[in-house]
Amino acid sequence: MGFIGLPTQTASFIYPVPSADDLPWNKGESPGKDWKWRGNGDAESGKGNWVNEKTGQKLHPDFDHPDPKGPHWGLQQPDGSIIDIFPPK
């Protein structure tokens, strides 16, 4: 797991960012033991987010996103910033 933030930022702006290699790329599969599904459908529907209550982060699986962006995970940080994580090459 990597980290986002610069040394000049305060600790409140540093959140863990899962690497693409550590994330599952199959619909419905949990990104890890600390992540719980919250949504309007089951995890395979993609209509919701995986939520990590320890970090306050949300991961949205967007595996059917059309090109040019293509499949990715959308990671929302507790400060509201969003990071797109694309499949490993």
N, C-alpha and C positions, 0 to 999 in steps of 0.2 A: 504494500500500500504506500503510495506516495503522499506528498503534502503539497498544498497550494499555499502560497503566501511568500512574502519577501522578509528578510531579516529585519527590515525597518518597520514592518507592520506589527501591530499589537497582537497578543496571543488570541484575542477574540476573532481575528480574521484568518486564522490558520485552521483548516479543516482537512481531514484525511480524504484523499481522492483515490478510489479503487482503480487499479490498473486494468486495462482491457483484457489482459491475460488472466486476471483473477475473477472476472465477471462471466457468468454463463451467457451463452448466446442462443439458448433454446427458450421458446415461449413457455411461461409458467414456472420456470426454474428460479428458486430463490438465490439472491446474490450472496447469502451467507446466514449464519446462525442468528445474528443480531437484527436481521431485517424481517419485518412483518408486513404482509400484504394488506393494503387498505384501498378499497375501490368499489365501483358499482357492478363489478362482475368478478369472476374468478381470475386468478393470476394469468391464465392462458389467454383471457380476453384482451389483456393489456389496458383495460379501462380502470386505471388507478395507479398507485405508486407502491413501491416497497419503501417502508419507513423504518429508519433506525432511530429509535427513541433515545438511545444513549448519546448520539451525536446531533440529532435534530435534522438529519439529512433525509432527502427523498430521492429515490431512483425510479425513473419512469422508463419502461421498456418500449422503445419505438422502432421495433424491428421491421415494420412494414412501411417505413417512411420512404416516399418516392425519391428518385434521384433529382437533383444532384447531391442532396445531403445523404440520402441512403440510411440504412439501418444504424441505430445507435442507442445508447442509454442516455437519458437526460438526467443529470445530477443537479438537484436543487440544494444549495447550501443554506444553512440557517439564516444567513444574512440576505437571502433572496437571490443571490447570484446563481447563474445556471451554467453548467459545463457539459458539453456534449462529449461522450466517450464513444469512439468508433471501434469496430472489431479489429483485433490484431491482424497484422499483415503476414 
